[in-house]
Amino acid sequence: MLFSVIAWITPFVIGYIILSRVRRWLTIDNIKNRYILITGCDHGYGNLLAQRLDMLGCHVIAACATEGGKNRLQQMTSSHLKAFKFDFGRENQIKQAVDYVQMNLPEDTGLWAVVNNMETHGDVVGPVDWHTTDDFRALIDVNTLAPIRMTLAFLPLIKKAKGRVVIMAHVYGRIAHPIYLPYSVSKAAIESFADGLRVHLSQYGATVHILEPGHFQTDISEKQRLRKAVQQAWKTSSRSLKEEYGEQYKDNLISHVTSTVNNASPKVNHVIKAYLHALTARCPRSRYTVGVDAYLTWIPLSYMPSVLADLLFSKWTKDLLPDCLKLCPKSAETDTANDEHTN
């Protein structure tokens, strides 16, 4: 009986899988007539995506944080691409960005997509009590509030085109990492925004898509910056914190972040492919998990019971133990031995 049921269901399952794959391969029409706004195009994912879309003939409007980044991008792309300098730290520049985009759109044309690619790690690394609320605020402002401001400002143009909002999140938005907690908080917040926005915009025929990459090598100087960030955080820590954690903890933390960067995947083209699918596929996914570490470690970890996830984090960061906790067990053993001797 069981085998007959399996034999009856199997063709339907296989057919569904094949149909799903075929639907994923279908792309939209008239890609060359689409207007796409991308933030954070100075370097990294945003820069590579802007170049790739320009090669496809799309009308790319690229927001760069620096004048140098804008000029470099324009030199590498065609006249179809329009780049402008945009300071994400200034809320009053949002209107200027909207005006610039509208100036480059044909009359009665909406915006096919807003790609909120701009993000920062803020070089904020270490246990939570090494940080201040200013550290959290700095990352939330760039990773959470900036894409929210951009999305809200361009929603009328997105609705007009029944377009798409694409948001760069991270696997740490799904499972918080204790050493990168401010970053995790900022990414978890933008994921919540995207989930709610997706339901709302579905009424207008517009869609929202989240990218959740793992670790990729996007900046050759990242290793040096993270080392410097750890050393700076240690330097500015109070005397009591330094006594609590110890110099060895700081050295182990530097080794930990260095190892993370060394093990990051160099295949950044996988992230670009996910971006392109979200922008050009007829049936794009709501979420794109990108990277072997994301698939095999972080996303499965996010579904585990908290007790098990916490245990695994403890195993992975066992070398990051403050001095005060190393001494406690020894002190307890000494006290026990003294009690037995007294008895």
Helices and strands as residue ranges (DSSP letters): H 2-25, G 31-33, E 35-39, H 44-55, E 59-64, H 67-76, E 82-85, G 91-93, H 94-103, E 113-116, G 128-130, H 133-140, I 141-145, H 146-161, E 164-168, G 171-173, H 181-201, G 202-204, E 207-213, H 222-235, H 239-245, H 247-262, H 269-280, E 287-290, H 292-293, I 294-298, H 299-303, H 306-316, H 323-342
